Amino acid sequence: MRVDFYHLLTSPLERALPLILEKVLQAGQRAVVLAGSETRVEALADVLWTYNSDSWLPHGTRKDGSAADQPIWLTDHEENPNAARVLVLTDGMTAGRLGDYDRCLDMFDGADETATAAARNRWSEAKAAGHELHYWQQTESGWQEKAS
């Protein structure tokens, strides 16, 4: 199982997440986005509707229903109702069932020392579990892979 860590340095999650999810959908994949609270789920859902005036990303939440039909499912608890193969962790969330996915994208705020320290711990845990690890650092010109 591949785990990619995305170190946010130049833009917040609300700007970076839609771009990552666009790539997931372009690859023909479905995603589950795990956020820290129901309020955060709804805020991220709003972002996916409004981040680009020319487009939006098809997604749903518990409030929307029809989980199996949603290419992107946003939730605040561990579940995979849309048969996603990509898990996106935000807000320092962790998942006990990483093996249910082909890939996990762990996005963390590099401006927050606590979030960065927690991401380092998640990296160590994923390494000890034998996962294939990749570390991406956000730059002004995009994502740059710094370690694998």
C-alpha positions as CSV (number, residue, x, y, z in Angstrom):
1,M,0.0,0.0,0.0
2,R,1.3,3.4,-1.0
3,V,1.1,6.4,1.5
4,D,1.9,9.9,0.2
5,F,2.5,12.7,2.6
6,Y,1.6,16.2,1.3
7,H,3.3,19.0,3.3
8,L,1.3,22.1,2.8
9,L,3.5,25.2,2.8
10,T,2.3,27.7,0.3
11,S,-1.5,27.3,0.3
12,P,-4.1,26.0,2.8
13,L,-5.9,22.6,2.5
14,E,-8.9,24.4,1.0
15,R,-6.9,25.4,-2.1
16,A,-4.7,22.3,-2.4
17,L,-7.4,19.6,-1.8
18,P,-9.5,20.3,-4.9
19,L,-6.4,20.1,-7.1
20,I,-5.4,16.8,-5.7
21,L,-8.9,15.5,-6.0
22,E,-9.0,16.6,-9.7
23,K,-6.0,14.3,-10.3
24,V,-7.7,11.4,-8.5
25,L,-10.8,11.7,-10.7
26,Q,-8.6,12.2,-13.8
27,A,-7.0,8.9,-13.0
28,G,-10.4,7.2,-13.0
29,Q,-10.4,6.7,-9.2
30,R,-12.8,7.4,-6.4
31,A,-11.8,9.0,-3.1
32,V,-12.9,9.1,0.5
33,V,-11.8,12.3,2.3
34,L,-11.6,11.9,6.1
35,A,-11.9,15.2,8.0
36,G,-11.9,16.1,11.7
37,S,-15.5,16.9,12.2
38,E,-18.9,17.1,10.6
39,T,-18.6,20.9,10.4
40,R,-15.2,20.5,8.7
41,V,-16.8,18.0,6.2
42,E,-19.5,20.5,5.2
43,A,-16.9,23.3,4.9
44,L,-14.8,21.2,2.6
45,A,-17.9,20.2,0.6
46,D,-18.6,23.9,0.1
47,V,-15.1,24.4,-1.1
48,L,-15.5,21.6,-3.7
49,W,-18.5,23.5,-5.1
50,T,-16.9,26.9,-5.2
51,Y,-13.1,26.6,-5.6
52,N,-13.2,27.2,-9.3
53,S,-15.8,29.4,-11.0
54,D,-15.6,27.3,-14.2
55,S,-16.0,23.8,-12.6
56,W,-16.8,21.8,-9.5
57,L,-15.9,18.4,-8.2
58,P,-18.7,15.7,-7.9
59,H,-18.9,14.8,-4.3
60,G,-21.3,14.0,-1.4
61,T,-21.6,13.9,2.4
62,R,-23.9,12.1,4.8
63,K,-26.3,15.1,4.4
64,D,-26.4,14.4,0.6
65,G,-26.9,10.6,0.8
66,S,-26.4,8.3,-2.2
67,A,-22.9,7.5,-1.0
68,A,-22.4,4.6,-3.5
69,D,-22.9,7.1,-6.4
70,Q,-20.4,9.7,-5.2
71,P,-17.0,9.8,-6.8
72,I,-15.7,11.7,-3.8
73,W,-17.2,11.0,-0.3
74,L,-16.4,13.4,2.5
75,T,-16.8,12.1,6.0
76,D,-15.7,12.5,9.6
77,H,-15.5,8.8,10.5
78,E,-13.8,5.8,8.9
79,E,-16.0,4.4,6.2
80,N,-15.8,3.6,2.5
81,P,-19.4,3.6,1.2
82,N,-18.4,4.6,-2.4
83,A,-15.8,1.7,-2.9
84,A,-13.0,4.2,-3.2
85,R,-9.4,3.1,-3.8
86,V,-7.9,6.4,-2.6
87,L,-8.1,7.7,1.0
88,V,-7.4,11.3,1.7
89,L,-6.6,12.2,5.3
90,T,-6.9,15.8,6.5
91,D,-6.9,17.5,9.9
92,G,-4.5,15.0,11.3
93,M,-6.9,12.1,11.0
94,T,-5.7,8.5,11.0
95,A,-7.3,5.3,9.6
96,G,-7.1,1.9,11.0
97,R,-8.0,0.2,7.7
98,L,-5.5,1.5,5.2
99,G,-5.4,-1.9,3.6
100,D,-8.9,-1.2,2.2
101,Y,-7.3,1.3,-0.2
102,D,-4.6,1.3,-2.9
103,R,-3.3,4.7,-1.9
104,C,-3.5,7.1,1.0
105,L,-2.9,10.8,0.7
106,D,-2.0,12.4,4.1
107,M,-2.3,16.2,3.8
108,F,-0.9,18.3,6.7
109,D,-0.3,22.0,7.5
110,G,3.4,22.7,7.5
111,A,2.8,26.0,9.3
112,D,1.5,24.2,12.3
113,E,4.3,22.6,14.4
114,T,1.9,20.2,16.1
115,A,0.4,19.0,12.8
116,T,3.9,18.5,11.4
117,A,5.1,16.6,14.4
118,A,2.0,14.4,14.2
119,A,2.6,13.8,10.5
120,R,6.2,12.6,11.4
121,N,4.7,10.1,13.8
122,R,2.2,8.9,11.1
123,W,5.2,8.5,8.7
124,S,7.1,6.4,11.3
125,E,4.0,4.3,11.9
126,A,3.4,3.8,8.2
127,K,7.1,2.9,7.6
128,A,7.0,0.3,10.5
129,A,3.8,-1.2,8.9
130,G,5.8,-1.7,5.7
131,H,3.9,0.8,3.5
132,E,5.6,2.3,0.4
133,L,6.1,6.0,1.5
134,H,6.4,9.2,-0.5
135,Y,6.9,12.7,0.8
136,W,5.8,15.7,-1.2
137,Q,6.5,19.3,-0.3
138,Q,4.4,22.1,-1.7
139,T,6.3,24.9,-3.5
140,E,5.2,28.0,-5.3
141,S,5.4,26.1,-8.6
142,G,3.7,22.9,-7.4
143,W,4.5,19.7,-5.6
144,Q,8.0,18.4,-5.4
145,E,8.8,14.9,-4.2
146,K,11.5,15.1,-1.5
147,A,11.6,11.5,-0.3
148,S,10.4,8.0,-1.2
